[in-house]
């Protein structure tokens, strides 16, 4: 009897090992850190536990621009992942890179899954859809720009904690009161090009670039030096000079200064919500992006941020079935709703939005529907989104030039003129590359 049980035990172990070996791995490169990194790992773990055929392996590959560069090198070497998370400014480059990716709609269709782009929030689906109507990538973590305030700091400064500033003049007035109360960093901003130029443009229904901000053709050119853009950057420059706006660095670096309580107001991604909720030791509020009330049509709508998942070419058919199964899992209204509640990223489908609303989450957490409300407004040709070639490099130019304004070394007009000149050179180069 003993030998019989031993044989069965050995057989069970061998069968388990064989099953593990038969499981197809799906490599997923991403750029999520901290609480959002935990979320990504949990999504993969949930999917892996829900079935036995496939195993999604999420791997952090550095910031968006670093992982993007690494993926290019890996693709050329035949070692690319199945799924690559690409930030929204990399969309035009991915679209123009023939043979690098497979449209998500095709991947889902080939695997036998129903994939209806109309189920997604229009502004989200539209951004990742080609002119022929084909959806190119899966919008995992779509965000938009919002405004956060430290309610404890507002209370200490004698400001109304239930009425965050909604206009830029109000932001300046609040910053002055915060400074007077002893706050050393009244206002800061993360992702300065995205928040203060891109979303600023669509929020005020003015073009950042021609050709509907690049959505209508590769021959778009920047227009970020309009009188309104100059006015805004000049105002921020004056705030910086007077200690009302404190520049804290590029990308999402400034976010740490808000979580720590150092800075009392910040414009950044709605996807920052999870970090603030978990780590801030003060009461906070999420509000709409500020605007200039004298600009006709403002506020209009903000634009998409965050990233989407691109399926890279060169893999086996069965592996693509695994990718499709994973995307189908991610599309579930329940998964989407929970992700939205946890992170602050948009619920990418209308079903997930309605599910979240029905749960009472927005009533229990005022301001958490801000991002959705900013994105589901009716859009115009000037506010549908921004899709420009070489935009990763253009964002760097924006950082360099805006820093010159904050440091008092250039006027707003000089910096914006330089952004347009230098940026258009990159756009021309991109256009030539697409044609060749």
C-alpha positions in Angstrom: 0.0 0.0 0.0 2.8 2.4 0.8 4.5 1.9 -2.6 1.1 2.6 -4.3 0.7 5.9 -2.5 4.3 6.8 -3.3 3.8 6.1 -6.9 0.6 8.3 -7.0 2.5 11.1 -5.2 5.3 11.0 -7.8 2.8 10.9 -10.6 1.0 13.9 -9.2 4.2 15.9 -8.9 5.2 14.9 -12.5 1.8 15.8 -13.8 1.9 19.2 -12.0 5.4 19.9 -13.5 4.1 19.0 -17.0 1.1 21.3 -16.6 3.4 24.1 -15.5 5.6 23.6 -18.5 2.6 23.5 -20.8 1.5 26.9 -19.5 2.2 29.6 -22.1 3.9 32.7 -20.8 2.9 36.2 -22.0 5.6 38.8 -21.3 4.3 42.2 -20.4 6.6 45.2 -20.1 5.3 48.2 -18.2 6.3 51.4 -16.5 4.1 51.4 -13.4 5.7 52.1 -10.0 4.6 52.3 -6.3 0.9 51.8 -5.8 0.2 51.6 -9.6 2.9 49.0 -9.9 1.2 47.0 -7.2 -2.1 47.3 -9.2 -0.5 46.0 -12.4 1.0 43.0 -10.6 -2.4 42.3 -9.0 -4.1 42.4 -12.4 -1.7 39.8 -13.7 -2.1 37.7 -10.6 -5.9 37.8 -10.8 -5.8 36.8 -14.5 -3.3 34.0 -13.8 -5.5 32.6 -11.0 -8.6 32.7 -13.2 -7.3 30.2 -15.8 -4.6 27.6 -16.3 -3.5 28.0 -20.0 -1.6 31.2 -19.8 0.7 33.1 -17.4 1.1 36.8 -17.8 4.5 38.0 -16.5 4.6 41.7 -15.8 8.0 43.3 -15.8 8.9 46.8 -14.9 11.3 48.2 -17.5 11.8 51.8 -16.3 10.0 55.0 -17.1 7.8 55.3 -20.2 10.6 56.7 -22.4 13.2 54.2 -21.1 10.9 51.2 -21.6 10.0 52.5 -25.1 13.6 52.7 -26.1 14.4 49.2 -24.6 11.5 47.7 -26.5 12.8 49.1 -29.8 16.2 47.4 -29.2 14.5 44.2 -28.0 12.3 44.1 -31.1 15.3 44.4 -33.4 17.0 41.6 -31.6 13.9 39.4 -31.8 13.5 39.5 -28.0 10.5 41.9 -27.6 7.7 41.2 -25.2 4.2 40.2 -26.3 2.7 43.3 -24.7 4.3 46.8 -24.4 2.8 49.6 -22.3 3.4 52.8 -24.4 2.5 56.3 -23.1 0.1 58.3 -25.2 2.8 60.5 -26.8 4.4 57.4 -28.3 1.2 56.6 -30.2 2.1 58.4 -33.4 5.5 56.7 -33.5 3.9 53.3 -33.0 1.3 54.0 -35.7 4.1 54.9 -38.2 6.3 51.9 -37.3 5.1 49.4 -39.9 5.4 45.8 -39.0 6.1 46.4 -35.3 2.7 45.9 -33.8 -0.6 44.1 -34.5 -3.9 46.1 -34.1 -5.6 45.0 -30.9 -8.9 44.7 -32.7 -7.3 42.1 -35.1 -5.8 40.2 -32.2 -9.2 39.9 -30.4 -11.1 39.0 -33.6 -8.6 36.3 -34.5 -9.0 34.8 -31.1 -12.7 34.7 -31.4 -13.5 37.5 -28.9 -16.1 40.2 -29.5 -14.4 43.5 -29.5 -16.5 46.6 -29.8 -14.7 50.0 -29.8 -18.0 51.8 -29.3 -18.2 50.2 -25.8 -15.2 52.4 -24.7 -15.3 56.0 -23.6 -15.3 57.9 -27.0 -12.4 60.1 -26.2 -10.3 57.1 -25.2 -11.2 54.8 -28.1 -10.9 57.7 -30.6 -7.3 58.5 -29.6 -6.1 54.9 -30.2 -8.0 54.4 -33.4 -6.5 54.7 -36.9 -8.2 56.8 -39.6 -9.6 53.6 -41.1 -11.6 53.0 -37.8 -9.4 50.2 -36.6 -8.5 50.3 -32.9 -4.7 49.9 -32.6 -4.0 49.4 -28.9 -5.7 48.5 -25.7 -6.2 51.5 -23.4 -5.1 50.1 -20.0 -4.4 53.2 -17.9 -6.1 56.2 -19.5 -5.9 59.4 -17.4 -6.4 63.1 -17.8 -5.2 66.2 -16.0 -6.9 67.2 -12.8 -6.2 69.6 -9.9 -5.5 68.4 -6.3 -5.6 70.6 -3.2 -4.4 70.0 0.4 -7.6 70.8 2.4 -5.7 71.0 5.6 -3.3 73.7 4.2 -6.4 75.5 2.8 -8.0 75.6 6.2 -4.9 76.9 7.8 -4.7 79.7 5.2 -8.4 80.6 5.8 -9.5 79.3 2.4 -12.7 77.5 1.7 -11.9 73.8 1.7 -15.1 73.0 -0.1 -14.4 75.4 -3.0 -11.1 74.6 -4.8 -10.0 77.3 -7.3 -11.6 76.7 -10.7 -9.9 79.5 -12.6 -6.2 80.5 -12.9 -6.8 83.9 -11.3 -8.3 82.0 -8.3 -5.3 79.8 -8.2 -3.0 82.8 -8.0 -5.1 84.3 -5.2 -5.2 81.0 -3.2 -1.4 80.7 -3.7 -0.9 84.2 -2.3 -2.9 83.3 0.8 -1.1 80.0 1.3 2.2 81.8 1.1 1.1 84.4 3.6 0.1 81.6 6.0 3.7 80.3 5.8 3.4 77.7 3.1 6.6 77.5 1.2 5.2 75.8 -1.9 1.7 77.0 -2.6 1.5 75.5 -6.1 3.4 73.1 -8.4 2.8 71.1 -11.5 3.8 67.7 -12.7 4.1 66.7 -16.4 4.4 70.4 -17.3 4.1 70.0 -21.1 1.0 67.8 -20.8 -0.8 69.9 -18.1 0.2 73.5 -19.1 0.4 73.2 -22.9 -1.5 70.2 -24.2 -4.5 69.9 -21.8 -4.4 73.7 -21.4 -5.0 74.0 -25.1 -7.9 71.6 -25.4 -9.5 72.8 -22.2 -9.6 76.3 -23.8 -10.5 74.9 -27.2 -7.4 76.3 -28.9 -5.0 74.4 -31.2 -1.6 73.2 -29.9 -0.8 72.2 -33.5 -2.4 72.3 -36.9 -4.2 69.4 -38.6 -6.4 69.0 -35.6 -3.4 68.6 -33.3 -1.9 66.0 -35.6 -5.0 63.7 -35.7 -5.8 64.8 -39.3 -2.3 64.2 -40.8 1.4 63.8 -40.2 2.2 67.2 -41.6 1.0 69.0 -38.5 3.0 71.9 -37.1 3.0 73.4 -33.5 1.1 76.6 -32.6 2.0 76.7 -28.9 3.1 80.3 -29.1 -0.4 81.8 -29.5 -1.3 84.9 -27.5 -3.3 82.7 -25.0 -0.3 80.3 -24.5 2.1 83.2 -24.0 -0.3 84.8 -21.5 -0.6 81.6 -19.5 3.1 80.8 -19.3 3.9 84.4 -18.6 1.4 84.3 -15.6 3.0 81.1 -14.3 6.4 82.7 -14.7 5.3 85.7 -12.6 4.0 83.3 -10.0 7.3 81.5 -10.0 9.1 84.9 -9.5 6.9 85.7 -6.5 7.2 82.3 -4.8 3.6 81.3 -5.6 4.6 78.5 -8.1 7.6 76.3 -7.1 9.0 74.2 -9.9 9.8 70.7 -8.6 11.1 68.9 -11.7 10.1 67.0 -14.8 7.5 64.2 -15.4 5.9 63.0 -12.2 8.7 64.0 -9.9 6.8 66.9 -8.4 4.0 64.6 -7.1 6.1 63.5 -4.1 6.1 67.1 -2.9 2.3 67.1 -2.8 2.0 63.7 -1.0 4.5 64.9 1.6 2.5 68.0 2.3 5.2 70.3 1.0 3.2 71.7 -1.9 -0.5 72.6 -1.3 -1.8 72.5 -4.9 -0.8 70.5 -7.9 -2.0 69.9 -11.5 -1.2 66.3 -12.6 -2.7 63.0 -13.7 -5.9 61.6 -12.3 -3.8 58.4 -12.0 -2.1 60.1 -9.1 -5.2 59.5 -6.9 -4.2 56.1 -5.6 -0.9 57.3 -4.4 -2.4 60.3 -2.6 -5.2 58.2 -1.0 -2.8 55.7 0.3 0.1 57.9 1.4 -1.1 61.4 2.2 -1.4 62.3 5.9 -3.9 65.1 5.2 -7.4 65.6 3.8 -7.4 66.4 0.1 -9.8 67.1 -2.8 -9.7 66.5 -6.5 -11.1 69.2 -8.8 -11.2 70.3 -12.4 -8.2 71.8 -14.2 -8.2 75.6 -13.8 -9.1 77.8 -16.8 -9.3 81.4 -17.9 -13.0 82.5 -17.6 -12.7 85.2 -20.3 -11.8 82.7 -23.0 -14.8 81.9 -25.2 -15.8 78.2 -25.0 -13.7 77.4 -22.0 -13.7 75.0 -20.4 -14.1 72.5 -23.2 -12.5 69.1 -22.4 -9.1 67.8 -21.4 -7.2 65.2 -23.3 -6.2 61.6 -22.7 -3.0 60.8 -20.9 -1.6 57.6 -19.4 -0.8 54.7 -21.7 -2.1 51.8 -23.7 -1.0 48.2 -24.4 0.4 47.5 -27.8 0.7 43.9 -29.1 4.1 43.4 -30.7 4.6 41.4 -33.9 6.6 38.2 -34.3 5.0 35.9 -31.8 3.2 32.5 -32.1 -0.5 32.2 -32.8 -1.2 30.5 -29.5 0.6 33.3 -27.6 -1.6 35.9 -29.3 -4.7 33.9 -28.1 -3.3 34.3 -24.6 -2.9 38.1 -25.1 -6.5 38.3 -26.3 -7.7 36.3 -23.3 -5.9 38.7 -21.0 -7.3 41.8 -22.7 -10.8 40.2 -22.5 -10.3 39.8 -18.8 -9.1 43.4 -18.5 -12.2 44.6 -20.4 -14.6 43.2 -17.7 -16.7 46.1 -16.3 -16.0 44.7 -12.8 -12.2 44.7 -13.3 -12.4 48.1 -14.9 -14.5 49.6 -12.2 -12.3 48.3 -9.4 -9.2 49.6 -11.2 -10.8 53.0 -11.6 -11.7 53.2 -7.9 -8.2 52.1 -6.9 -6.0 54.2 -9.1 -7.9 57.2 -10.4 -7.4 56.2 -14.0 -10.5 56.4 -16.2 -13.0 53.6 -16.4 -12.3 53.0 -20.0 -15.7 51.6 -20.9 -19.1 53.3 -20.3 -20.3 50.1 -18.6 -17.5 50.4 -16.0 -18.4 54.0 -15.5 -22.0 53.3 -14.9 -21.2 50.4 -12.6 -18.9 52.6 -10.5 -21.6 55.3 -10.4 -24.3 52.7 -9.3 -22.0 51.5 -6.5 -22.1 54.9 -4.9 -18.4 55.4 -5.1 -18.6 58.9 -6.5 -21.0 60.1 -3.8 -18.8 58.6 -1.1 -15.6 60.0 -2.6 -16.4 63.5 -4.0 -14.2 64.6 -6.9 -13.4 61.1 -8.1 -15.7 61.5 -11.1 -13.8 64.7 -12.2 -11.6 63.0 -14.7 -14.6 61.2 -16.3 -16.7 64.4 -16.5 -13.8 66.3 -18.1 -13.4 63.6 -20.8 -17.0 62.7 -21.7 -17.9 66.2 -22.8 -18.6 66.8 -26.5 -15.2 67.3 -28.3 -14.2 69.6 -31.2 -11.6 69.3 -33.9 -9.3 71.4 -31.6 -9.9 69.2 -28.5 -10.2 65.6 -29.7 -6.6 64.9 -28.7 -3.0 65.4 -29.6 -1.1 62.9 -31.7 2.2 64.2 -33.0 5.3 62.4 -34.3 8.5 62.5 -32.3 6.5 63.8 -29.4 8.7 62.1 -26.8 11.5 64.4 -28.0 9.2 67.4 -28.2 8.2 66.9 -24.6 11.8 67.2 -23.7 12.1 70.5 -25.6 9.0 71.7 -23.7 10.7 70.9 -20.4 13.9 72.6 -21.4 12.3 75.8 -22.6 9.7 76.1 -19.8 12.5 75.7 -17.2 14.1 78.7 -18.7 10.9 80.7 -17.9 10.6 79.4 -14.4 14.3 80.3 -13.8 13.7 83.8 -15.2 16.2 83.3 -18.1 13.7 83.6 -20.9 10.4 85.4 -21.4 7.3 83.3 -22.1 7.2 84.3 -25.7 10.9 83.5 -26.3 10.5 80.0 -24.7 7.3 79.2 -26.6 8.7 80.5 -29.9 11.7 78.2 -29.4 9.4 75.2 -28.6 7.6 75.8 -31.9 10.8 76.2 -33.9 12.6 73.3 -32.4 9.5 71.1 -32.3 8.5 71.8 -35.9 12.0 70.7 -37.0 11.3 67.3 -35.3 7.8 67.1 -36.9 9.2 67.8 -40.4 11.8 65.0 -39.8 9.1 62.6 -38.7 6.9 63.5 -41.7 9.8 62.7 -44.0 10.4 59.4 -42.3 6.8 58.4 -42.7 6.9 59.1 -46.4 10.2 57.3 -47.0 
